[in-house]
């Protein structure tokens, strides 16, 4: 699907989206982006190898921000990109032949945050696949601190399917935790980081609180996994939202096994009480 921004950006923005489950799709899935321009982008729900290839229409929120450092309602926000071929993967499960070593790439923030920020990410490009090929990629994140984070491409259990021969652009938006009032009080934004308590698809679903009640039934929410404790890889997925919290799980592919349980991870979330143009 093609999505047009309400107002064009002066430069190409960073876009973050999070897969949800509103359609009833319980298969592993994420959202891939391509063709991000100043006026919009294209997005598609995609599934990893050895998954039911039937697709559902998902309703997802997105967050787009121009690169650089700025304040939103008193909260510091930094957006940027890196280009990388560095990957992490489940090295102990059916790894493909000739793989490079697991590598992480450091992102140094231009701004020193007062506490580790909510750190949101999405792959911005589709350079190693078209929408129907098999090179499965999300973003791995670890070590988010007040001054930096470590970010590679995440291949999880899918390294026998496709190769990463070209750089992909990874976009990130780091947001100081807290609550901000935007658009002359019309919209409230909340950014938060969970505890180390978000588990897998078949484990218990965890509520991540926003830290405030946004006073609307269905806030617009994006989220990202921002730790890397599980050996199989994974990514954040939304499973329900209220005015004060979002239900989140860590999803996994089933390329090498059928289990989708996962150890405890940290997840960043950002919620808006309504659509917002800044």
Secondary structure, 3 states (H helix, E strand, C coil): CEEECCCCCCCCCEEEECCCCCCCCCCCCEEEEECCCCCEEEEEEECCCCCCCCCCCCCCCEEEECCEEEEECCEEEEEEEEEECCEEECCCCCCCCCCCCCCCCEEECCCCCCCCCEEEEEECCCCCCCCCCCCCCEEEEECCCCCEEEEEEEEECCCCCCCCCCCEEEEEEEECCEEEEECCCCEEEEEEECCCCECECCCCCEEEECCCCCCCCCCEEEEEECCCCCCCCCEEEEEEECCCEEEEEEECCCCCCCCCCCCCECEEEEEECCCCCC
